[in-house]
Amino acid sequence: MYSDAAKNAECGMRNAEWRRWFLFIILLILSGCASVDPVVKVGLVGPFEGANRAIGYDVIYSARLAVREINAAGGVGGYRLSLVALDDSGDPELAQQVAASLVIDPAVVAVIGHWTEGTTAVATPIYAANNLPFISAGAQYPAAQLPANFRAAYEAITPFDETPGPYAGPAYDAFQLLWTAIAAASEKGEIERTAVSAALQGLHYEGMTGDIFVTTEP
């Protein structure tokens, strides 16, 4: 027969075990009910390989910095921003293929690219035909004139402390202009291509490279 002390000890162990299971079940329920912010995708296309890969490497870190900053600030309208970066190698044929792959994903609400005249020329009609807003980028700006805080943030996000080049500033400003348009679209309802396209029309942004007016398609 168990003594009273033994019975109390066994009862205490059972209660502790039940408490552990109860806590586990509650945590499981809470994790299952935890909300996940919806995601809006934005495309970035550039020559990340090939003869013009220096351009691509210059802009990709600006893009990542812009996306990281906007998400750290809470995203836009309850949405997180996700970057879809694709390489066209500065090749017009590949640029067409990449553009075609972006237009079929309804979560992609805008694209920034292609940084060279030939690739931009062939990709633009594809975006326009599919009502996917396209910010045609390719401007340069002297890296030495960029603000020190941007240069520091840019270098911190690179794997080997690369320094910004002439395309870094304009790329960052293009994303800031896009965030402005997406914010305007979110105020009128769901963030989707038509709303973003409308918000971009006639929009300009006072960026670190100056007051920019970006050509958009459609």
Secondary structure as UniProt FT lines:
FT   HELIX           4..33
FT   STRAND          39..46
FT   TURN            51..52
FT   HELIX           53..72
FT   TURN            73..74
FT   TURN            77..78
FT   STRAND          79..87
FT   TURN            89..90
FT   HELIX           92..103
FT   TURN            106..107
FT   STRAND          108..114
FT   HELIX           117..129
FT   TURN            130..131
FT   STRAND          134..137
FT   HELIX           143..145
FT   HELIX           148..157
FT   TURN            159..160
FT   TURN            166..167
FT   HELIX           168..187
FT   HELIX           193..200
FT   TURN            201..202
FT   STRAND          204..207
FT   TURN            208..209
FT   STRAND          210..213
FT   STRAND          216..217
//
